[in-house]
Amino acid sequence: MIRTTIYSILGTLVLSSGAIAISVPNQTSALKSSNVSSHHRQIIAQSSINTTAIEKAIFQQINNYRGSQKLPLLLRNSASDTQARIHSQNMASGRVSFGHSGFRQRVQAIAIPYISAGENVAYNRGYNDPAKQAVEGWLQSPGHLANIKGNYNLTGIGVATGPNGRIYLTQIFLRV
């Protein structure tokens, strides 16, 4: 796994290389979508940041970029959002290490037929606009940029805050 760390006077941004998986077309996973436990919801609710606003900002910035490149805009998918949120919360709580571990299972848990999938993750701390920092970092990274510009039509975005103040961001891309 390639990790890129960008330091500035105000904060830290860490990116993990983009992951891509290919599935057999028109095959639906047998796995069901994971539920967010009440414990996970409570941790997310106790966060002092507006995770929904950050998710919306990422979605808007990614689609603005895709539009500027004459690429089709992505649609949000609630099952993908749920899986992205669970992954961000798991990284924030330390249940899984930062990165793409369990990517294939996340995509299968979305439980819709897909042709291809990708994922971008990042965490940062100390920035006024964590969505902007993550997206700018992804746009400067060849692997992440490939996912952003990829032949995808659905996306899911999840954000969570760790006890150390880090904000974890996950974006899942799907081609259905």
C-alpha positions in Angstrom: 0.0 0.0 0.0 1.2 3.4 -0.9 0.6 6.2 1.6 1.1 9.8 0.9 1.4 12.2 3.8 1.2 15.9 3.2 2.1 18.2 6.1 1.4 21.9 6.5 1.6 24.4 9.3 -2.1 23.9 10.1 -2.7 20.2 9.7 -2.0 16.8 8.3 -3.5 15.0 5.3 -2.9 11.3 4.7 -4.0 9.4 1.6 -4.0 5.7 0.8 -3.7 4.4 -2.7 -7.0 3.8 -4.6 -8.3 0.3 -4.8 -10.1 -1.1 -7.8 -12.1 -4.4 -8.1 -13.8 -5.9 -11.0 -16.9 -8.1 -10.7 -18.7 -10.4 -13.0 -21.4 -8.2 -14.7 -25.0 -8.6 -13.4 -24.0 -10.7 -10.4 -25.5 -9.7 -7.1 -23.6 -10.4 -3.9 -25.1 -12.8 -1.5 -24.0 -10.6 1.4 -26.5 -8.3 2.9 -25.8 -4.6 3.7 -24.2 -4.2 7.1 -26.2 -2.3 9.7 -24.7 0.5 11.6 -25.0 -0.5 15.3 -26.5 1.9 17.8 -22.9 2.2 19.3 -21.6 3.4 15.9 -24.6 5.8 15.5 -23.9 7.2 19.0 -20.2 7.8 18.2 -21.1 9.5 14.9 -23.8 11.6 16.6 -21.4 12.7 19.4 -18.9 14.1 16.8 -18.4 17.8 17.0 -18.1 18.1 13.2 -21.0 18.0 10.7 -20.2 14.8 8.8 -23.2 15.1 6.6 -22.0 18.5 5.4 -18.5 17.2 4.7 -20.0 14.2 2.7 -22.1 16.6 0.7 -19.1 18.9 0.1 -17.0 15.9 -1.2 -19.8 14.8 -3.5 -20.2 18.3 -4.9 -16.5 18.9 -5.4 -16.0 15.5 -7.1 -18.9 16.1 -9.4 -17.7 19.7 -10.1 -14.3 18.2 -11.1 -16.0 15.5 -13.3 -18.1 18.1 -14.9 -15.1 20.2 -15.7 -13.6 17.2 -17.4 -16.7 16.5 -19.4 -17.3 13.3 -17.5 -20.8 12.1 -16.4 -21.8 13.2 -13.0 -22.0 10.5 -10.2 -25.2 9.7 -8.4 -25.2 9.0 -4.6 -26.3 5.6 -3.5 -27.5 5.2 0.0 -26.2 1.6 0.4 -22.8 2.8 -0.7 -23.0 5.7 1.7 -23.7 3.3 4.5 -20.7 1.1 3.7 -18.4 4.1 3.3 -19.6 5.5 6.7 -19.0 2.1 8.4 -15.5 2.0 7.0 -14.7 5.5 8.0 -16.0 4.8 11.5 -14.1 1.6 11.8 -10.8 3.4 10.8 -11.6 6.3 13.2 -12.2 3.9 16.1 -9.1 1.8 15.3 -11.2 -1.4 14.6 -9.4 -1.5 11.2 -6.2 0.1 10.1 -6.2 3.0 7.7 -6.5 1.8 4.2 -8.6 -0.5 2.0 -8.7 -3.6 4.1 -12.1 -5.3 3.5 -12.8 -3.4 0.3 -14.3 -6.3 -1.5 -16.6 -7.1 1.4 -17.8 -3.5 1.5 -18.7 -3.5 -2.1 -20.4 -6.9 -1.8 -22.4 -5.7 1.2 -23.9 -2.9 -1.0 -25.8 -5.9 -2.6 -26.3 -4.4 -6.1 -24.9 -5.8 -9.3 -21.8 -3.9 -10.4 -19.2 -4.1 -13.2 -16.4 -2.3 -11.4 -15.6 -0.5 -8.2 -13.0 1.7 -6.7 -12.3 3.4 -3.3 -10.5 6.5 -2.1 -9.7 7.0 1.6 -8.0 9.8 3.5 -7.7 11.3 6.9 -6.8 14.7 8.0 -6.6 16.8 11.1 -6.4 20.6 11.7 -8.0 21.9 8.6 -11.0 24.2 8.5 -12.3 22.4 5.3 -11.5 18.7 5.6 -13.5 17.9 2.4 -11.5 20.4 0.3 -8.2 19.1 1.7 -9.1 15.4 1.0 -10.4 16.2 -2.5 -7.4 18.3 -3.4 -5.1 15.5 -2.2 -6.9 12.9 -4.2 -6.8 15.1 -7.3 -3.0 15.4 -6.9 -2.5 11.6 -6.6 -2.5 9.5 -9.8 -4.3 6.5 -8.2 -7.0 8.5 -6.6 -7.5 10.7 -9.6 -7.9 7.5 -11.7 -10.9 6.6 -9.5 -12.3 10.1 -9.6 -12.1 10.1 -13.4 -13.1 6.5 -13.8 -16.0 5.0 -15.7 -18.3 5.0 -12.7 -21.9 6.2 -12.2 -22.7 5.7 -8.5 -20.8 6.8 -5.4 -21.1 6.5 -1.7 -19.3 8.8 0.8 -18.7 8.4 4.5 -17.0 10.6 7.1 -16.2 9.9 10.8 -14.2 11.6 13.5 -11.7 9.7 15.6 -11.0 10.4 19.3 -7.7 11.9 18.3 -9.4 14.6 16.2 -8.6 13.0 12.9 -11.4 13.1 10.3 -11.6 9.9 8.2 -13.1 10.0 4.7 -14.1 7.2 2.4 -15.5 7.4 -1.1 -16.7 4.3 -2.9 -17.2 4.4 -6.7 -19.4 1.9 -8.6 -20.1 1.1 -12.2 -23.5 -0.6 -12.5 
